[in-house]
Amino acid sequence: MVSPWVLIDGNWFDLASFGFALVYAFWRSKKSPTRHGLISKASAMNIANGTSLFPLLALSLSLFSSHLLEEIIHANRLILSVAGLCALLALLEDDFKEV
C-alpha cells in the first residue's frame, strides 16, 4: 500500500511557503470589500505576495537559530529572493510615490 504522502516530495520550507500563500490569499479575499473570483489577477497577486511571507518570517527568526538559517539558504533560493524583492519594494514604496 502506497501512502499518499509519498507523492508529495517538496521540502518543508516550500510546503510552508505554499501553505502561507493559500491562507494569505483566502484571508485577503475575505477581507476585501470588492469580491473577486478565485480566477482573477487579485487572487494571483495575493498568492504571489503570500508566498514571500513565510521566508520573511523564517529569515527574521533565523537570528535565534543557525539551523533555521541553513535551512533557509538550502531550501529554495528563488522563494528567498522573491521574499527579499517584495521586502525591498515595500521599503522603497514611499520614496518612489508621485506627489
Summary of the structure (lengths in Angstrom):
residues: 99
radius of gyration: 16.2
end to end distance: 63.9
largest distance: 63.9
contacts: 241
relative contact order: 0.14
helix: 74%
strand: 0%
